[in-house]
Amino acid sequence: MKTRVFTITLLFCLGAMPTGLLAQSTGPSGKIGVVSIQEAIVSTAEGKKAMAELQKKYQPRQQEVQKLNQDIQAISDQLQKQAATLGDEEQRRLNRDLEEKQKLLKRSTEDAQADFATDRDEMFRRIGQKMVKVIDDYARQNGFSLVIGSDQVPIYFAVKEVELTDEVVKLYDAANPADAPVTGGPAATRPVAPSAAKPTKPADKPKP
């Protein structure tokens, strides 16, 4: 083709990590490369720092969810273990308390997960927009006809030489240095949205 064409699609959805598909046509060279957009973003110094900050931001809400889970379990255990000795009024009070805490747990978890997903996706968009430029420049300068995002397209086999993720991360860090990079890989810094335990069914008072 006489005209170079470079297109990229980054797909972001709530509660899931974003994926990317990248393609470029630069002539008949046939040179192909593979990049994991997701891995590249969380491997950059900026990505690690952003992930650590996101984890710190949502730690109090994670602890809140854990505390509610513990309270629910404690009430459930009390109802089950002391069912024979608790009075009717006390059982009704505990059951009401249990139901209220279960509703609060569900609401708190859903709110935290929604807020977490919004912040996480915004971070991926911000870094992903700059990474597009890095990949674009690298592909053009090194004569690639096609660069595929392995997050989106299933790759069943690829020789090591076509994997460009590490090179893209190095180039991104050189062009976008983080003020205080966080050590450790993606697995060590990837935050996990708070999740609720399965609600405990209120205990029934045994029949005499």
PyMOL commands that set and color helices and strands:
alter all, ss='L'
color gray80, all
select helices_A, chain A and resi 37-43+45-81+88-141+160-162+165-175+186-189
alter helices_A, ss='H'
color red, helices_A
select strands_A, chain A and resi 5-13+16-25+32-35+146-149
alter strands_A, ss='S'
color yellow, strands_A
deselect
rebuild
show_as cartoon
